[in-house]
Amino acid sequence: MKLHILGICGTFMGSLAQLAKAQGHCVSGSDTGVYPPMSDQLRQAGITLTEGFDPTGIPDDVDMVVIGNAMARGNPSVEYVLERGIPYTSGPQWLGDHILNGRWVLAVAGTHGKTTTASMLAWILDFAGMAPGYLIGGVPQNFTVSARLGETPFFVIEADEYDTAFFDKRSKFVHYHPRTLVANNLEFDHADIFPDLAAIERQFHHVIRTVPASGKIIRPAHCEPMDRVLGMGCWSDLAFFGSEGADWQWSLRDQDGSAFSVLHQNDSYEITWSLCGLHNVSNAVAAMAAAHHVGVKPDIAAAALSQFQSVKRRMERVNPNDRMPVYDDFAHHPTAIATTLAGARARINKSESVESETEGTTVGRLLAVLEPRSNTMKAGVHKDTLAGSVDAADATFWFEPENLNWSISDVLESCASPAYAYKNTDELIQAVVAYAKPNDTIVVMSNGGFENLPRRLAHALEIVE
């Protein structure tokens, strides 16, 4: 087919384009903000890119236009396609029909941890010699690309609950038809799409309905929203994971989560890795349970996880040789912020314990830098829980964007530790540099580019030091 993709530089659509090209299709695309790394990946794959949405970028002999979910009515290329009756579809629909059809799909859904858990699962299968295909909304550091076709029927996909396209308001994941489904957790998010949690629960049940009876749903042992989802009906086997009373259980061997044990059917498996945080331990156990459904033994999965290298922008350290570590993290929901900072705090506490025993250098403080960027954040849906989400930090520095629909001063007043807000990233960086001391740990959290703040901050700290 000759395909043209509108919105091709998004993580999902860009990965889809590369899969389509690898499958033998002729692929081109249009987008605004055509910049690395996705633009480089696409050009290396031989995919023609057009900057902007002038309809002249669409080939005259195109067979199908794949429309990204960021495209809306009024977009010149969208209007051109509709007026001329050019066949069109959504990215998730095309993926389901042409890539996933006939394959054993392992889908990872949930409000938090989709990218990391899907990356873990793909790596476990790869480590076990199963050569899976995958599409992940991030860059897994155990692989060189965010998507590949694979060499076997197995395909791991990050299954997003966001809507599919302007003409299909169902969640993306209903198009994937998984045989193995990780329903990792469920909270209210995407307030620009869903009116309430019940609406998200209904979408989750839509994907539950597509899992065959021989399939398996891996879910947390204690999650009331997931209880409600499955209470609407379930036709597949269930596997529960949790810290106790579950089919797959974990226990911490190190309080920062860098070492833990997994118990399954009276056998225990030990994992020591570079990650920290209870949320990552939970993600790992969910990935082990999913891999077990396709035949990967727990000891093999544990060995794979011990070599797992995480994902870009998930507590990614941007200055590995500096005495004031700066981490770049994607957290943008109060729960994700809290768990990320709790993991960082646990690691600091562990270092303090080691330093006290060796009378080494004093361990510093935990500083958080946050940008409330998501549509849900901008609408103020989570503003009442934001202050509590940063309790683990010794100080917080907030960026206040112009299009915020509420005042961040209310959050500052409720924070348990010193909190400051800035409307300019240069001023924010200057403030953090002035406040920080050697051995402090700095975690920068945003689900956007944040004007490259993590690396700019690391550079500024290096110059001052």
Buried (B, 14 or more C-beta within 10 A) or exposed (E): BEBBBBBBBBBBBBBBBBBBBBEEBBBBBBBEEBEEEBBEBBEEBEBBBBBEBEBEBBBEEBEBBBBBBBBEEEBBBBEBBEEEEBEBBBBBBBBBEBBBEEBBBBBBBBBBBBBBBBBBBBBBBBBBEBEBBBBBBBBBBBBEBBBBBBEBBBBBBBBBBBBBBBEBEBBBBBBBBBBBBBBBBBBBBBBEBBEEBEEBBBBBBBBBEBBEEEBBBBBBBEBEBBEBBBEEEBEBEEBBBBBEEBBBBBEBEEBBBBBBBBBBEEEEBEBEBEBBBBBBBBBBBBBBBBBBBBEBBBEBBBBBBBEBEBBBBBBBBBBEEBBBBBBBBBBBBBBBBBBBBBBBBBBBBBBBEEBEEEEEEEBBBBBBBBBBBBEBBBBBBBBEBBBBBBBBBBBBBBBBEEEBEBEBEEBBEBBEBEBBBBEEBEEBBBBBBEBBEEBBBBBBBBBEEBBEBBBBBBBBBBEEE
